[in-house]
Amino acid sequence: MKRSWNTLSQISNGVYAVQDFERAAYRLVTEQVLYASDRNARTAYHLIEDHFDDYLAVLEPLGIRLERNAHYRYVVALPTHGEGTPVTLDETLLLLVLRQRYDEAMRQGQIEDQGEVVVELPDLQEAYPALAGRAMPEVGTLRTLVRTLKRWGVCRLVDTEGDDPQPFHLRVRPAIVEIVGEQWLQRLDQHNRDDDIPDEARDDADTDTDVTEDDDAAA
């Protein structure tokens, strides 16, 4: 049974105030993923981890399910009905390509201690057209896309230093497994099938791949 924030504050003997519980819930819903390894999210992560069942009970009536990964130490909030922020086609394709690279790295045992996978720019330049069926966005556009994906807790961009010819590399984060699930993987298959359809037939079938209300995703 859900306990009130006031009750939880009293149980903590003043260590946590009511506002601490409220702020942690708000951050989880708005940011979707909280990692213990992120300094600015550490307090909220531990608060939710220590009172996991209480947060489960709070979020369930909102149509949000809460999952946690004890190994890589993160919690993720997912909409029960698979709806969320509208996502553009470019964002969708990049998410799916990064999920594929993450899965491939897992198969090859190339996962780092905190569950992250490094994707170098040459690797992405090779994988993107092969998987998405189109050229990878230019570097400036890619930076913008990654900033969006960072807010969803699935990857981050790391600028390179020194004489490295690559301007940056990507670090794909473990929560991509929960966020980019089976529904997303089906999108890539559908996109590739649509690309095999002649333009006239695609128009007749009304298979527009631009963003619509049906393109909402759990992000």
matplotlib code that plots the C-alpha trace (Angstrom):
import matplotlib.pyplot as plt

x = [0.0, 1.2, 2.5, 2.3, 5.4, 4.8, 4.9, 8.1, 9.7, 8.8, 10.2, 13.5, 13.9, 14.2, 16.8, 14.4, 11.7, 8.4, 9.8, 12.6, 10.2, 8.1, 11.2, 12.5, 9.1, 9.0, 12.5, 11.8, 8.7, 10.2, 13.7, 12.4, 15.7, 17.8, 21.3, 23.1, 26.4, 25.1, 26.1, 23.1, 20.7, 22.3, 20.2, 16.9, 18.0, 18.7, 15.5, 13.5, 15.5, 15.0, 11.3, 10.7, 7.3, 6.0, 6.9, 5.4, 2.1, 2.3, 3.0, 0.6, -2.6, -0.8, -0.3, 3.4, 5.3, 8.6, 11.5, 14.9, 18.2, 20.1, 23.2, 23.8, 21.9, 19.2, 15.5, 13.3, 9.7, 7.7, 4.2, 2.0, 0.2, 3.3, 2.5, 4.7, 6.5, 6.2, 9.4, 10.6, 11.7, 15.4, 15.2, 13.5, 16.1, 19.1, 17.5, 17.1, 20.6, 22.1, 19.9, 21.3, 24.9, 24.2, 22.9, 25.9, 28.3, 26.5, 26.9, 30.6, 31.1, 32.1, 30.0, 31.7, 31.3, 28.4, 26.6, 27.6, 28.7, 31.1, 30.1, 32.8, 31.9, 33.3, 31.3, 28.1, 28.8, 29.0, 26.1, 23.6, 23.0, 23.1, 20.4, 18.3, 18.6, 19.7, 22.7, 23.6, 22.8, 25.6, 27.7, 25.9, 22.5, 23.7, 24.9, 21.4, 19.7, 22.0, 21.2, 17.5, 18.4, 20.5, 17.4, 15.8, 18.7, 19.8, 23.0, 25.5, 28.0, 31.7, 33.9, 37.4, 40.6, 44.1, 45.0, 42.0, 40.6, 37.1, 35.3, 33.3, 32.1, 28.8, 28.2, 25.0, 23.5, 21.9, 18.4, 18.1, 17.1, 13.9, 13.1, 13.7, 11.8, 10.0, 7.7, 10.6, 12.4, 9.3, 9.5, 12.8, 11.5, 8.5, 10.6, 12.8, 9.8, 8.3, 11.6, 11.1, 7.7, 7.6, 6.6, 3.3, 2.4, 3.5, 1.2, -1.7, -1.1, -0.7, 2.5, 3.9, 6.8, 6.7, 5.8, 2.1, 0.2, 0.7, 4.4, 4.3, 6.9, 7.9, 10.5]
y = [0.0, 3.5, 5.5, 9.3, 11.5, 12.8, 9.4, 8.5, 11.7, 10.9, 7.4, 8.8, 10.8, 14.1, 12.9, 13.5, 16.2, 15.8, 18.0, 15.5, 12.7, 15.0, 16.3, 12.7, 11.7, 14.7, 14.1, 10.5, 11.3, 14.2, 12.7, 9.1, 7.5, 8.2, 6.7, 6.3, 7.1, 10.6, 13.0, 15.2, 12.3, 10.2, 11.5, 11.0, 7.5, 6.4, 7.8, 5.9, 2.8, 2.8, 3.4, 1.5, 0.0, 3.4, 5.0, 2.0, 2.7, 6.4, 6.1, 3.2, 5.3, 7.7, 4.9, 4.7, 1.6, 1.7, -0.6, -0.9, -2.4, -3.3, -4.4, -1.1, 0.9, 2.9, 3.3, 4.0, 5.2, 3.8, 4.6, 1.6, 2.2, 2.8, 6.5, 9.4, 12.3, 12.6, 11.5, 12.5, 10.0, 11.1, 10.6, 7.2, 5.9, 7.0, 5.4, 2.1, 2.2, 2.8, 0.0, -2.3, -1.3, -1.8, -5.3, -6.1, -4.9, -7.1, -10.1, -9.4, -8.7, -5.0, -3.6, -1.2, -1.4, 0.9, -0.8, 1.7, 1.0, 3.3, 3.9, 5.5, 7.9, 5.6, 2.7, 4.8, 6.1, 2.5, 1.1, 3.9, 3.6, -0.2, -0.3, 2.8, 2.7, 6.3, 8.5, 9.4, 13.0, 15.5, 16.0, 19.2, 17.6, 14.5, 16.6, 18.1, 14.6, 13.3, 16.2, 15.1, 11.4, 12.4, 14.0, 10.5, 8.8, 6.6, 8.1, 11.0, 12.6, 12.9, 15.3, 14.0, 15.7, 15.9, 14.6, 12.3, 12.9, 12.1, 15.2, 13.0, 9.5, 8.3, 6.4, 4.4, 3.9, 0.7, 2.0, 2.0, -1.7, -0.7, 2.5, 1.2, -2.0, -4.4, -1.7, 0.4, -2.5, -3.1, 0.5, -0.1, -3.2, -1.2, 1.7, -0.7, -2.4, 1.0, 2.0, -1.1, 0.0, 2.2, 5.8, 5.4, 2.4, 4.0, 7.0, 4.7, 2.8, 6.0, 4.9, 8.3, 8.0, 11.7, 12.4, 11.9, 11.3, 7.6, 8.1, 8.8, 6.7, 5.9, 8.6]
z = [0.0, -0.9, 2.0, 1.9, 1.4, 4.9, 6.4, 4.5, 5.7, 9.3, 8.9, 7.6, 10.9, 9.0, 6.6, 3.7, 3.5, 1.7, -1.1, -1.6, -2.4, -4.7, -6.6, -7.1, -8.5, -10.8, -12.1, -12.8, -14.8, -16.8, -17.4, -17.7, -16.6, -13.4, -13.2, -9.9, -11.8, -12.7, -10.0, -10.4, -10.3, -7.6, -4.7, -6.5, -7.7, -4.2, -2.8, -5.4, -5.0, -1.2, -1.6, -4.8, -3.9, -2.8, -6.1, -8.0, -6.2, -6.9, -10.7, -11.5, -11.4, -13.9, -16.4, -15.8, -14.9, -13.0, -13.7, -12.2, -13.2, -10.0, -11.9, -13.8, -11.1, -12.9, -12.7, -15.7, -16.0, -19.0, -20.1, -19.7, -23.0, -25.1, -25.7, -25.0, -26.7, -30.4, -32.1, -35.6, -38.2, -37.8, -34.1, -34.5, -37.0, -34.8, -31.8, -33.6, -35.1, -31.6, -30.1, -32.8, -32.0, -28.3, -28.9, -31.1, -28.4, -25.9, -28.1, -28.4, -24.7, -25.3, -22.5, -20.0, -16.2, -16.1, -19.0, -21.6, -25.2, -27.1, -30.7, -32.7, -35.5, -38.3, -37.0, -36.9, -40.4, -41.6, -39.7, -40.2, -44.0, -43.8, -41.2, -42.0, -45.8, -46.0, -45.5, -41.9, -41.0, -41.2, -38.1, -37.0, -37.3, -35.5, -32.6, -32.3, -32.5, -29.8, -27.5, -27.7, -27.1, -24.1, -22.4, -22.8, -21.0, -23.8, -25.0, -24.7, -26.9, -25.8, -27.6, -28.4, -27.4, -28.7, -32.2, -32.6, -36.1, -34.8, -33.5, -31.0, -30.2, -28.7, -25.5, -25.6, -22.1, -20.8, -20.4, -24.2, -23.9, -22.0, -23.9, -27.4, -27.1, -29.6, -30.9, -31.9, -33.6, -35.7, -36.8, -38.5, -40.3, -41.5, -42.6, -44.6, -46.2, -47.1, -48.8, -51.1, -52.2, -55.4, -54.7, -56.6, -54.5, -51.3, -52.0, -52.7, -49.5, -47.5, -45.9, -45.0, -42.6, -41.4, -37.8, -37.0, -33.8, -34.4, -34.2, -30.4, -28.6, -25.0, -24.8]

ax = plt.figure().add_subplot(projection="3d")
ax.plot(x, y, z, "-o")
ax.set_aspect("equal")
plt.show()
